[in-house]
């Protein structure tokens, strides 16, 4: 196992959408193989028109970032100025994390943590002190714990859609 893994984070764009969808496809397959379909289902995002449209919208309207390992796109995150429609806005400027995912071939490289640290730095450099994210809060709440381990604090819980998808908003002061 190599311990010297260089992660490079660069700005992304619409040309990265196929790679971003590939990262989500990898994550969905990995979750489904564990029987954990509550978060993103079992259909690859690249085959789901709603998921493709969501990725296209966030990448076009937000600030996407791509983490690369040896020049290979391996992880992604997009920042916007506000949450999705299912989360209440706050009364101060904020940056909101969307579309955090990594290609499971790079599990253990620390891509998610590197991307979240980059998001905090970019937010702070913009003179904004609040960084928020939401995530799936079902099953064992491992994803909530992951964000907490990366400096976020759980704030409000929410439920979305007819399937009552359980979510959690988390915040971090930067």
C-alpha positions in Angstrom: 0.0 0.0 0.0 1.4 3.4 -1.0 1.5 5.9 1.8 2.5 8.9 -0.4 -0.6 9.7 -2.2 -0.7 13.1 -3.8 -4.1 14.6 -4.1 -4.5 17.6 -6.4 -7.8 19.6 -6.2 -8.7 21.7 -9.2 -11.7 23.7 -10.3 -14.1 21.7 -12.3 -16.6 22.4 -15.1 -19.2 20.9 -17.3 -16.5 18.8 -19.1 -16.2 16.9 -15.8 -19.8 15.8 -15.7 -19.1 12.3 -17.1 -16.4 11.7 -14.6 -18.6 13.0 -11.7 -21.4 10.7 -12.8 -18.9 7.9 -12.9 -17.9 8.6 -9.3 -21.5 8.5 -8.2 -22.1 5.3 -10.2 -19.1 3.8 -8.3 -20.5 4.9 -5.0 -24.0 3.6 -5.7 -22.7 0.2 -6.8 -20.6 0.0 -3.6 -23.5 1.0 -1.4 -25.9 -1.4 -3.2 -23.4 -4.3 -2.8 -23.7 -3.8 1.0 -27.5 -3.7 0.8 -27.4 0.0 1.6 -29.8 1.4 -1.1 -31.6 3.9 1.2 -29.2 6.7 0.4 -29.0 6.7 -3.4 -30.9 3.7 -4.5 -29.4 1.0 -6.8 -29.6 2.6 -10.2 -26.4 4.1 -11.6 -26.7 7.9 -11.6 -25.6 8.1 -15.2 -28.8 6.1 -16.0 -31.1 8.2 -13.9 -32.3 11.3 -15.8 -33.2 13.2 -12.6 -29.7 12.6 -11.1 -28.0 13.6 -14.4 -30.0 16.8 -14.5 -29.2 17.6 -10.8 -25.4 17.1 -11.4 -25.6 19.2 -14.6 -27.4 22.0 -12.7 -25.1 22.1 -9.7 -22.0 22.0 -11.8 -23.3 24.7 -14.1 -24.5 27.0 -11.3 -22.0 26.2 -8.5 -18.3 26.0 -8.1 -17.3 22.4 -8.7 -14.0 20.9 -7.6 -12.4 17.7 -8.7 -9.8 15.8 -6.6 -7.3 13.9 -8.7 -4.8 11.2 -7.8 -2.0 10.9 -10.3 -4.0 12.9 -12.8 -7.1 10.7 -12.5 -10.4 12.3 -11.4 -11.1 10.5 -8.1 -13.4 12.7 -6.0 -15.7 15.7 -6.4 -17.6 18.4 -4.5 -19.6 21.4 -5.6 -20.1 24.6 -3.6 -23.1 26.9 -4.0 -24.4 29.9 -2.1 -27.5 28.1 -0.8 -29.0 24.7 0.1 -31.3 22.6 -2.0 -35.0 23.5 -1.9 -35.6 20.8 0.8 -33.5 22.7 3.4 -34.3 26.1 4.9 -31.9 28.9 4.0 -30.2 30.8 6.8 -30.1 34.6 7.4 -26.4 35.0 6.7 -24.0 34.4 3.8 -23.0 30.7 3.5 -21.4 28.2 1.2 -23.2 24.9 0.8 -21.6 21.6 -0.1 -23.3 19.5 -2.8 -22.3 16.4 -4.7 -19.5 15.1 -2.5 -18.5 11.7 -3.8 -15.4 9.6 -4.7 -14.7 6.8 -7.0 -14.5 3.7 -4.7 -11.3 2.6 -6.4 -9.7 5.3 -4.3 -11.3 4.4 -1.0 -9.0 5.2 1.9 -7.1 8.0 0.1 -8.8 10.7 2.2 -10.4 12.4 -0.8 -13.6 13.4 1.0 -11.7 15.0 3.9 -9.3 16.8 1.5 -12.3 18.1 -0.5 -14.1 19.3 2.7 -10.9 21.0 3.9 -10.6 22.7 0.5 -14.3 23.8 0.7 -13.6 25.3 4.2 -10.6 27.1 2.9 -12.4 28.5 -0.2 -15.3 29.6 2.0 -13.0 31.4 4.5 -11.1 33.0 1.6 -14.4 34.4 0.3 -14.9 36.1 3.7 -17.8 33.7 4.6 -17.8 32.0 7.9 -20.5 29.4 7.5 -20.2 26.2 5.6 -23.1 23.8 5.6 -23.9 20.4 4.1 -26.7 17.9 4.3 -26.6 14.1 4.0 -28.4 10.9 4.3 -29.1 10.2 8.0 -30.7 6.7 7.7 -29.4 3.3 8.6 -26.5 3.7 11.1 -25.9 7.4 10.6 -22.3 6.7 9.5 -22.4 9.5 7.0 -23.5 12.0 9.7 -20.6 10.7 11.9 -18.2 11.2 8.9 -19.1 14.9 8.6 -18.8 15.3 12.3 -15.3 13.8 12.2 -14.6 16.5 9.5 -15.5 19.4 11.8 -19.2 19.7 11.2 -21.9 19.8 13.8 -25.4 18.3 13.3 -28.1 21.0 13.3 -31.5 20.1 12.0 -32.9 16.9 10.7 -35.4 16.8 7.8 -37.4 14.3 5.7 -37.8 14.5 1.9 -40.3 13.0 -0.5 -42.9 10.3 -0.4 -40.3 7.7 0.7 -39.5 9.8 3.8 -35.8 10.0 3.0 -34.1 10.9 6.3 -31.6 13.8 6.1 -29.4 15.8 8.4 -28.1 19.3 8.0 -24.6 20.0 9.4 -22.7 23.2 9.8 -19.1 24.3 10.3 -17.8 27.7 11.2 -14.6 28.5 9.2 
